[in-house]
Amino acid sequence: MKPTKIPLGYYSHIFYSFSLINPKTFKMEPMDKKTGTLYAEVSALKRRQPGLKVWLAVGGWAMNDPGPHRTTFSDMAKSEEAQDEFFESLVTFLRRNNYDGVDIDWEYPVAEDRGGIEADFKNFVTLLKRLRQRLNQTGVPLGISITLPASYWYLRGFDIVNLEPHVDFLNLMTYDIHGVWDSNVKSLGPFARAHTNLTEIEESLKLLWRNNINPERVNLGLGFYGRSFTMKDPACLEAGCEFVEGGSGGACTGTPGVLSAHEITQIIKDGAEVKLDKKAAAEIVTWDKDQWVSWDSVETLAMKVRYANERCLGGVMVWAIDLDDGTLIKSLADTGRTTYNFIDRVPWITGCFGSKLGDWAYQNLSEVDG
């Protein structure tokens, strides 16, 4: 999907994902050459949709994978000199490319398995506080958000009480709760579960409410994709049945274990069996004897929008714009206008535009292939 093909009139914010941070200079750099050529095309959408905000997302799951960028966030967060280099690089980028804010997607502070250190807990607060001060000095309104994980295991590395005052909103990744990685978790094991389970989302949000986080600052994450499995026994295709590996890669995305909403829609049209899991607020689709995927359909998205409204959340965000054929985003808007007073109660639909599927195949955001 080219930036000019992004459906307008639905999203209040579009996040272009991702920019990386150079591990030596701490200046921003594009994640690849193609991503780096499209900055202006994305911000140009503001001329076609007045009021649209275009932000840059920095980081992403892949940035903390093993490699040269793995400890960059931690290194920057503990050094004001490094922070200043990043801030100036960011401000220059925002001005040059007509962007309105930045999403810091650090996955994840403190977590040892993601290159984190204990000092990240306090250092991240210092980083955001100083970033807020620097952006305020520009004399134009520039926004900041951060991306939060849904799991307690990773969320405990965020000092959310002291981070909240420095951000415009918090993007909660209430998807990818389950996937092929469950097979390596003793408490879970290789059993198929919906990756965006409303029961588990409720538990994630409770972690925020216990810390008195303002619901209006929280955007509920929605996925325009599904997590898929190849099941062990064709006679056992319910949630909780055992899987052997990720599902077959889609015709377009080509990544085992994940399918775009566009691909799932076609699979359903070709005769797949569909079951609604009301408790999880997710659909389970099965086909070809052993293929299984959980995803959010028009119906389950409406359930989640109602859930967000009932809890007075500030908005919803989606990962990712280009994984939809236009059906899901239209349904979100129609649902809000006709059923749940969406425009008044949930004013933001935040979309993201940038990363390649392979960069987040085993976890992660909110965010479209350049």
C-alpha positions, 0 to 999 in steps of 0.5 A: 500500500502506497501512502496515497492509498491510505483511506482518509476520513477515518483516522485522527492520527497516523503513525509512520513506523518505524524510525530507528536510533543510531546506536553510536550517534543516537541520531535517528535513521530509517529502518531501511531505504524504502521507509526513508523515502516515504516520509513526505508522502505520508505527511502530505496526506494532511493536505487531503484531510484537514486536522489529520495528525501524522506522527513518527513511531520510533523503535518497534519490536525489531529494534530490541532484537539481538543486533546493533540496536538492541541496547540503544534505548537503554544507552540513550536513557541513561545519558543526557548527552545521548538524549540531546543528540536524539532530541535535536535529530527528532526536532529537525526531522519533525520540522523538515517533514511536517510531522506533529509528534512522536511515539516512543515504542520501546519494547521493552525497558528493564526486560532482560530478554529484550536488552533492558537493564534495571535502571531503565525504570527510572531513566525512561521517566527522565528521558520522556520528561526532558523530551517533553521539555525540548518539544515545548521549546519549539513553540509549536504543539508537538505530541508524545505517546508511548506504546505499552504492552498488555502483559504484566511481565513486560508492563512492570518495567514501565513506571507508568505513574510517572510516565503519564504526565509527560505524554498525550496518550498511551497506546496499549497493545492489546493484541499478540497476547498469544502466538507461536511463542506460547509453546516456549512458555511453561505456563501456557504451552503449544495450545491455540488461543485467541491473540486478542482475548477480551477477558485478558484485555480486561486484566491488562487494563486493571493494571493501569486502573490500579495505578490510577491512570486516566482512562482518557489517556488510554487507546485500546489496541485493535489488530487488523490481522490474525495469529494462525496455527497449524493444528496437531489434530484435525479433529481438535480445532477449538480454542485450547487445542494443541498446535504444532507450528505457525499457520501457513503464510498468506498469499500476500504477507507470506509470514507463517503464524500471521495473516492479514485481515484481507487474507482472512476475509478471502479465506472465509469467502472460500468456505472456511468455518467461522465460530464466534468466541463471545467471551474472548470477543474474537472469531476463530476461523478454520480451514484445510483440515488443520489451519486455525486463525483468531482475528477481529471481524466486523462483529468483534471489533464492534464488541471491543468499541463498546467495551472501550466506550463503557470504560471511557477510554480515550480512543482506539488504535489499529495495527496496521492500516495496510492489512485491511481491505477497507472493510474493518476501518469502515465498520469501526466508523459506522459502528461508532456513528450508529451504535455506540456514539463512537465520535463523542466517546472515543474520538481517536482512531489511530492508525500506523503506517510503516514496518514490514511484517517480518519485523513483528512476526513474533510480537507486536504494535499498532503500526503499515508496510512502506 
